[in-house]
Amino acid sequence: MSRMKLMLWTMTLMLLSGCAESSALIKANSTSIRTDIYEELTNGGIAPQGFADLRITASLKTHKPGIYSASDIHGTPDYKLLLNIDGQAMMLQGNLQKENSEPIKLADPEAGNGIRYRYNNNLRLKAGTHRIVVALPDDGIAVEREITLTGGSKNRLVLEPIYSTKPGMRRPGAYRSTSFKEGVRTIRLVLNGREI
């Protein structure tokens, strides 16, 4: 029995450590310490020598507003995505749309009635290696990665939500299914078709 308690204690510490790391990452990257890292693009064009274009897209789903409490901002325009590249931060506001979708596959994490957020932004920045932090501050989730962009290139960074698992009994040999209703657990970053 003490071995089981030790395993549970270790798992709890790991979970709390991850939450603390995300909170510290969000706090440290919520404000800009630089303003010369990237510029937002309103029209396309070819990136000049020494620069690269980066299109950032994300699509995620949350529950409707007011389901859990009146102060819950999920499903409202106040639910934002934080982006910080090398110390230059911005809060992205998503385009909201009500969505009631049928399951596309057996365990579709986005099936059901909720609010779809779509985030899009086009940036131009110097070619080279950059530190990027992507966060959902209201969910306490932050992910930090390095990306390398070559001069004159057009790049696409897709932010994919990984939803939490549904509570309930787990069948032997089967994975627990995930659902947007349980919230976002983490964010997967995919640069030009490859996970980073």
ROZATOR-256226 format. One record per residue (C-alpha): residue number from 1; x, y, z. Coordinates in nm, 4 decimals. Layout:
  pos        c1        c2        c3
  NUM         X         Y         Z
...
END
This chain:
  pos        c1        c2        c3
    1    0.0000    0.0000    0.0000
    2    0.2847    0.2411    0.0767
    3    0.4223    0.1896   -0.2750
    4    0.0871    0.3009   -0.4206
    5    0.0861    0.6092   -0.1971
    6    0.4396    0.6921   -0.3088
    7    0.3376    0.6655   -0.6758
    8    0.0336    0.8897   -0.6189
    9    0.2462    1.1421   -0.4277
   10    0.5042    1.1481   -0.7098
   11    0.2359    1.1963   -0.9752
   12    0.0775    1.4792   -0.7732
   13    0.4132    1.6550   -0.7383
   14    0.4780    1.6217   -1.1117
   15    0.1355    1.7693   -1.1907
   16    0.1825    2.0591   -0.9488
   17    0.5320    2.1221   -1.0841
   18    0.3932    2.1407   -1.4396
   19    0.1250    2.3886   -1.3303
   20    0.3818    2.6042   -1.1508
   21    0.6108    2.6018   -1.4547
   22    0.3244    2.7058   -1.6848
   23    0.2156    2.9840   -1.4484
   24    0.5711    3.1191   -1.4266
   25    0.6093    3.0981   -1.8061
   26    0.2812    3.2857   -1.8596
   27    0.3719    3.5548   -1.6079
   28    0.7210    3.6041   -1.7528
   29    0.5979    3.6238   -2.1131
   30    0.2760    3.8257   -2.0801
   31    0.4438    4.1606   -2.1383
   32    0.6838    4.2703   -2.4094
   33    1.0422    4.3474   -2.3231
   34    1.1192    4.4085   -2.6923
   35    0.9301    4.5539   -2.9871
   36    1.1696    4.4854   -3.2755
   37    1.1366    4.1077   -3.3186
   38    0.8449    4.0859   -3.5627
   39    0.5948    4.2972   -3.7456
   40    0.2381    4.2020   -3.8274
   41    0.1667    4.1714   -4.1998
   42   -0.1517    4.3027   -4.3529
   43   -0.0666    4.1948   -4.7063
   44    0.1564    3.9199   -4.8423
   45    0.4537    3.9837   -5.0612
   46    0.7913    3.8201   -5.0622
   47    1.0041    3.8380   -4.7502
   48    1.3198    4.0429   -4.8117
   49    1.6612    3.8803   -4.7793
   50    1.7382    3.7971   -4.4171
   51    1.3707    3.7816   -4.3158
   52    1.1048    3.5089   -4.3047
   53    0.7254    3.5090   -4.2944
   54    0.5400    3.3102   -4.0317
   55    0.1667    3.2412   -4.0469
   56    0.0273    3.1294   -3.7122
   57   -0.3077    2.9510   -3.7026
   58   -0.5042    2.7817   -3.4284
   59   -0.8524    2.6378   -3.3948
   60   -0.9931    2.5183   -3.0656
   61   -1.3268    2.4666   -2.9022
   62   -1.4546    2.5567   -2.5543
   63   -1.7796    2.5194   -2.3684
   64   -2.0428    2.7910   -2.3923
   65   -2.0197    3.0890   -2.1573
   66   -2.1792    3.0729   -1.8145
   67   -2.1967    2.6938   -1.7902
   68   -1.9706    2.6664   -1.4846
   69   -1.9930    3.0201   -1.3438
   70   -2.0959    3.3707   -1.4418
   71   -1.7334    3.4876   -1.4288
   72   -1.6024    3.2112   -1.6598
   73   -1.4648    3.3724   -1.9787
   74   -1.4705    3.0557   -2.1913
   75   -1.6970    3.1121   -2.4900
   76   -1.6501    3.4917   -2.4775
   77   -1.4250    3.7317   -2.6746
   78   -1.2114    3.7733   -2.3590
   79   -1.0636    3.4218   -2.4004
   80   -0.7303    3.4988   -2.5689
   81   -0.4140    3.3304   -2.6889
   82   -0.0770    3.4673   -2.5767
   83    0.2110    3.4639   -2.8231
   84    0.5645    3.5706   -2.7301
   85    0.8598    3.5501   -2.9680
   86    1.2005    3.6435   -2.8241
   87    1.0425    3.8797   -2.5721
   88    0.7860    4.0512   -2.7957
   89    0.4369    3.9578   -2.6765
   90    0.0872    3.9909   -2.8176
   91   -0.2554    3.8710   -2.7135
   92   -0.4484    3.7223   -3.0049
   93   -0.8244    3.7507   -3.0069
   94   -1.0031    3.4696   -3.1836
   95   -1.2945    3.4768   -3.4219
   96   -1.5825    3.3097   -3.2372
   97   -1.8530    3.0909   -3.3809
   98   -2.1180    2.8770   -3.2146
   99   -2.0728    2.5160   -3.3171
  100   -2.2785    2.2039   -3.2585
  101   -2.0957    1.9294   -3.4437
  102   -2.1668    1.5613   -3.4797
  103   -1.8831    1.3154   -3.4153
  104   -1.6631    1.2686   -3.7226
  105   -1.4970    0.9588   -3.5771
  106   -1.5679    0.7218   -3.2905
  107   -1.3988    0.9343   -3.0238
  108   -1.4158    1.2899   -3.1606
  109   -1.2889    1.5337   -2.8919
  110   -1.4636    1.8307   -3.0576
  111   -1.8113    1.6775   -3.0998
  112   -2.0941    1.8595   -2.9287
  113   -2.2311    2.2039   -2.8595
  114   -1.9723    2.4750   -2.7847
  115   -1.7820    2.7781   -2.9112
  116   -1.5146    2.7510   -3.1839
  117   -1.2202    2.9926   -3.1712
  118   -1.0056    3.0560   -3.4790
  119   -0.6814    3.2488   -3.4435
  120   -0.4813    3.3726   -3.7459
  121   -0.1847    3.6033   -3.7625
  122    0.0853    3.6746   -4.0220
  123    0.4253    3.7920   -3.9023
  124    0.7566    3.8867   -4.0589
  125    1.0707    3.8366   -3.8545
  126    1.4447    3.7990   -3.9016
  127    1.5614    3.4618   -4.0282
  128    1.7258    3.2417   -3.7680
  129    1.6379    3.0646   -3.4462
  130    1.3681    3.2101   -3.2226
  131    1.2235    3.1200   -2.8826
  132    0.8442    3.1069   -2.8946
  133    0.5978    3.0797   -2.6083
  134    0.2319    3.0027   -2.6776
  135   -0.0144    3.0140   -2.3891
  136   -0.3793    3.0105   -2.2908
  137   -0.3442    3.2253   -1.9776
  138   -0.6973    3.1621   -1.8507
  139   -0.6352    2.7874   -1.8574
  140   -0.2849    2.8095   -1.7069
  141   -0.1291    2.6391   -2.0099
  142    0.1990    2.7466   -2.1679
  143    0.4325    2.5770   -2.4151
  144    0.7842    2.6936   -2.5027
  145    0.9758    2.5845   -2.8135
  146    1.2532    2.6970   -3.0473
  147    1.1877    2.7450   -3.4166
  148    1.4350    2.8044   -3.6978
  149    1.3299    3.0004   -4.0057
  150    1.5389    3.0383   -4.3209
  151    1.5719    3.3655   -4.5068
  152    1.3077    3.4375   -4.7712
  153    1.0860    3.1495   -4.6547
  154    0.7120    3.1324   -4.5922
  155    0.6321    2.9210   -4.2871
  156    0.3195    2.7962   -4.1178
  157    0.2917    2.7303   -3.7463
  158   -0.0232    2.5419   -3.6470
  159   -0.1236    2.5327   -3.2810
  160   -0.3303    2.2219   -3.2072
  161   -0.5190    2.1792   -2.8785
  162   -0.4856    1.8557   -2.6834
  163   -0.7980    1.8248   -2.4709
  164   -0.8248    1.6688   -2.1258
  165   -0.9747    1.3266   -2.0705
  166   -1.3327    1.2637   -1.9720
  167   -1.3829    1.1351   -1.6185
  168   -1.5137    0.7872   -1.5726
  169   -1.4221    0.4235   -1.5718
  170   -1.1409    0.3149   -1.7977
  171   -1.1878   -0.0081   -1.9841
  172   -0.8904   -0.2461   -1.9916
  173   -0.6877   -0.1969   -2.3104
  174   -0.8759    0.1195   -2.4091
  175   -0.7677    0.4793   -2.3874
  176   -0.9799    0.7364   -2.2115
  177   -1.1504    0.9641   -2.4583
  178   -1.0823    1.3367   -2.4596
  179   -1.3325    1.6206   -2.4926
  180   -1.3235    1.9977   -2.5370
  181   -1.5748    2.0127   -2.2513
  182   -1.2960    1.9032   -2.0150
  183   -1.0682    2.1920   -2.1229
  184   -0.7361    2.2146   -2.3031
  185   -0.4550    2.0113   -2.1428
  186   -0.1683    2.1327   -2.3648
  187   -0.0895    2.2713   -2.7087
  188    0.0945    2.0865   -2.9842
  189    0.3072    2.3053   -3.2172
  190    0.3453    2.1953   -3.5796
  191    0.5859    2.3971   -3.7981
  192    0.5558    2.3346   -4.1720
  193    0.3913    1.9955   -4.1138
  194    0.6381    1.8713   -3.8494
  195    0.5723    1.8641   -3.4769
  196    0.8250    2.0612   -3.2755
END
